[in-house]
Each structure stands twice: as C-alpha cells, then as structure tokens.
C-alpha cells in the first residue's frame, strides 16, 4: 500500500479519537485511551500496508496521527462554540444526529 494512503487512513482514523478526547476530562482514563488506542491501529495499518519500518515513514505517519487528533478536537470545539447541542463524545453519533435533524 502507498505511504499516502496509509497516512490518510491514520488521519481519518484519529478524527473520532480527537473528538472524543476533546469532550472528556484531561488525564482521565478515557483521555489516555483516546490518545493511545489509535496507536495500535496506526501500527496495524503500517504493517498491513507493507510500509515496513523505514525512517522516512515515521514523521509522515506521526504527523498524520497528531493532525487527526488535532482536527477532531477542533471539530468538537467549533460545534461547541456554534451552540450545536447536545454534543456527545462520539463524532459519528453527532454527525448522524446533525444530518438527520428535523
């Protein structure tokens, strides 16, 4: 698999985790899970994508990881500032609710 496809997959995978992390108290158990669970998935994507452990892949995938976490948190903050309610800790549920609102 291509490095770009794996990086994009890591970014998209981290969006809901960043959204979840923005909704819960900092340094709680859920916060640590929101940060560390996607690491397992990112490593799995790396292995399944056949990227190996070349040095050039690390900055790209770490950047995609943090960008996904950051953007997920920003989506939550944006919706919170706009008064979208009720917000949950689940990006998928909130998107579904927004798409099917009255």
C-alpha positions as a printed NumPy array, in Angstrom:
array([[  0.   ,   0.   ,   0.   ],
       [  1.124,   3.542,  -0.679],
       [  2.501,   5.738,   2.151],
       [ -0.001,   8.477,   1.257],
       [ -2.965,   6.115,   1.572],
       [ -1.762,   4.826,   4.943],
       [ -1.134,   8.396,   6.178],
       [ -4.609,   9.483,   5.071],
       [ -6.109,   6.425,   6.761],
       [ -4.281,   7.254,  10.001],
       [ -5.516,  10.858,   9.841],
       [ -9.144,   9.841,   9.263],
       [ -8.938,   7.139,  11.929],
       [ -7.777,   9.699,  14.5  ],
       [-10.576,  12.216,  13.887],
       [-13.108,  10.467,  16.162],
       [-10.469,   9.86 ,  18.821],
       [ -9.504,  13.542,  18.846],
       [-13.19 ,  14.444,  19.055],
       [-13.62 ,  12.057,  21.989],
       [-10.501,  13.417,  23.701],
       [-11.81 ,  16.991,  23.465],
       [-15.031,  16.024,  25.268],
       [-13.608,  14.272,  28.314],
       [-11.514,  15.463,  31.286],
       [ -7.8  ,  15.738,  30.641],
       [ -5.578,  12.954,  32.003],
       [ -8.522,  10.706,  32.829],
       [ -8.536,   7.035,  31.831],
       [-10.71 ,   7.826,  28.799],
       [ -8.294,  10.592,  27.756],
       [ -5.357,   8.162,  27.809],
       [ -7.397,   5.612,  25.84 ],
       [ -8.334,   8.246,  23.237],
       [ -4.652,   9.019,  22.755],
       [ -3.204,   5.509,  22.887],
       [ -5.808,   3.199,  21.287],
       [ -5.29 ,   4.642,  17.796],
       [ -1.564,   3.9  ,  18.093],
       [ -2.362,   0.186,  17.845],
       [ -4.474,   0.821,  14.753],
       [ -1.797,   3.027,  13.171],
       [  0.844,   0.348,  13.69 ],
       [ -1.532,  -2.249,  12.241],
       [ -2.118,  -0.06 ,   9.185],
       [  1.637,   0.308,   8.774],
       [  2.154,  -3.463,   8.879],
       [ -0.863,  -4.294,   6.677],
       [  0.171,  -1.585,   4.238],
       [  3.587,  -3.193,   3.848],
       [  5.452,   0.003,   4.735],
       [  7.964,  -1.664,   6.984],
       [  9.911,   0.493,   9.412],
       [ 11.74 ,   2.89 ,   7.118],
       [ 12.788,   6.117,   8.826],
       [ 11.046,   8.353,   6.275],
       [  7.641,   6.937,   7.217],
       [  7.838,   7.977,  10.866],
       [  7.498,  11.781,  10.505],
       [  4.713,  11.394,   7.948],
       [  2.637,   8.947,   9.994],
       [  3.272,  10.726,  13.301],
       [  2.223,  13.978,  11.638],
       [ -0.943,  12.332,  10.305],
       [ -1.65 ,  10.917,  13.77 ],
       [ -1.369,  14.287,  15.514],
       [ -3.19 ,  16.119,  12.718],
       [ -6.158,  13.75 ,  13.05 ],
       [ -6.246,  14.176,  16.828],
       [ -5.979,  17.963,  16.464],
       [ -8.657,  18.26 ,  13.768],
       [-11.056,  16.011,  15.699],
       [-10.683,  18.272,  18.736],
       [-11.179,  21.383,  16.598],
       [-14.405,  19.964,  15.126],
       [-15.71 ,  19.457,  18.656],
       [-14.651,  22.976,  19.711],
       [-16.213,  24.532,  16.607],
       [-19.553,  22.809,  17.157],
       [-19.464,  23.724,  20.838],
       [-18.867,  27.422,  20.033],
       [-21.688,  27.409,  17.485],
       [-24.055,  26.054,  20.103],
       [-24.711,  22.718,  18.461],
       [-26.342,  20.694,  21.171],
       [-26.398,  18.205,  22.606],
       [-22.825,  17.167,  21.902],
       [-21.722,  13.701,  22.892],
       [-18.253,  12.197,  22.969],
       [-18.901,  10.341,  19.691],
       [-18.194,  12.082,  16.379],
       [-20.152,   9.517,  14.365],
       [-23.257,   9.869,  16.584],
       [-23.107,  13.672,  16.456],
       [-22.677,  13.656,  12.659],
       [-25.631,  11.284,  12.306],
       [-27.723,  13.488,  14.567],
       [-26.793,  16.644,  12.625],
       [-27.504,  15.045,   9.245],
       [-30.918,  13.744,  10.311],
       [-32.039,  16.707,  12.419],
       [-35.561,  17.92 ,  11.753]])
